[in-house]
Amino acid sequence: MSGKKATLTIDGQSIDLPVSSGTMGPDVIDVKDVLAKGYFTYDPGFMATAACESKITFIDGDKGILLHRGYPIDQLAEKSDYLETCYLLLNGELPTADQKAAFVHKISQHTMVHEQLTFFYRGFRRDAHPMAIMCGVVGALSAFYHDNLDINNPEHRQIAAIRLIAKIPTIAAMSYKYSAGQPFVYPDNKLGYAANFLKMMFAVPAEEYVVNPVLARAMDRIFILHADHEQNASTSTVRLTGSTGANPYACIAAGIAALWGPAHGGANEAVLKMLDEIGSVENLDKFLAKAKDKNDPFKLMGFGHRVYKNFDPRAKVMKQTCDEVLAALGINDPQLELAMRLEEAARNDPYFVERKLYPNVDFYSGIILKAIGIPTSMFTVIFALARTVGWISHWLEMHSGPYKIGRPRQLYTGPTQRDLVPLDKR
Ligand code: CMC
């Protein structure tokens, strides 16, 4: 508690509400007591609602700050690597050298999937969207790890987290290989996390595959930048699903489903589709006008954010990585040029400036992923792969203390009670 108190007055009746302070960020008004007075609170879209207490990630959207366990995202992207960031998110502290080696080893011991799982893929059409496959196959993991999994046992919860982080690149790469009609590539535990993923994506049995270290580093950074983002739609979905006591693999499948939409993780794929639709620089004005027209559903994909009303701090690092990758690969792609011109035009347009609509993480990640050779339909899968650690860290945090089933209420505006008229009298 902060010692502060809020008072809500309704129809002359006053309700005192306690106010709590976190270590950073706005104080929160605890509204539980309004229920006893016969009220619900109303906040569709959870614009001003803190749904839980958490120690994992902090965002200040106005200042463009993102901290994981207190560490700024740009420092993690510069000086750390993805598995170290995973350790931090899961455990609260950065690992020592020994702890890191043990963690990396443990992850590498779980990279393969049960051979039986490979048959699930054959049930999908070859042209199925890989996010649809991800929802199904990750959900199917719960069929492999259910009866022996006790979510009240901290060791069982930890091993579920390790398994998910270790297997998700394998499952993701398999969803691509299946659509390409190529054989699945088994994980190679000699390689780092990102390099192993690239190999499982692009190697074929007929040829030797050598991982480009610039691309492996860029991939690793993309993973770091997507690792967690506080109580976003997919993380809240994982928490809500987890609050029922559901199997953790099923909870992550629910998170993957929530991530898929274009307003969330699907935006990176939508950016490239939008660039295709715009076609060339001459059409930029027409599409900017469409984005500003309230009667037109078209939005500039990769712009705007629910929380950031300043430059997305992840986008800053992503832009730098984008420049590095394009330079390393010597890529001169007209679509990338179009993306840069679009960014410039939007950032100088009063509509976007006044509404504080900056490019978000997905604007640049789509461009880098394209340059690396990742097919557009896999972009959101890569987001899901990287975010798995965030989801499972929140699931672990929720289960490590008391929690209640998530059960929102509503403002009911349907018919009042009425009597049923039998079918022959209607
Ligand atoms: N293009 C054109 N106008 C926009 C855009 C956009 N991309 N984003 C917001 N606006 C306008 C919106 O119409 C509204 O205008 P007005 O005040 O005149 O009614 C104003 O800006 C405020 O937007 P909002 O819709 O109230 O903001 P929100 O917080 O509800 O939505 C958002 C946030 C991310 C869903 C939205 O900005 C959007 O749809 N962006 C495009 C999709 C996208 O890039 N999503 C990825 C988010 S980052 C990755 C992740 O975390 O998943």
Boltz pocket constraint, residues with backbone or C-beta under 6 A from the ligand:
constraints:
  - pocket:
      binder: B
      contacts: [[A, 229], [A, 232], [A, 262], [A, 263], [A, 264], [A, 265], [A, 267], [A, 291], [A, 292], [A, 298], [A, 299], [A, 300], [A, 301], [A, 302], [A, 303], [A, 304], [A, 305], [A, 306], [A, 307], [A, 355], [A, 357], [A, 360], [A, 361], [A, 362]]
      max_distance: 6.0
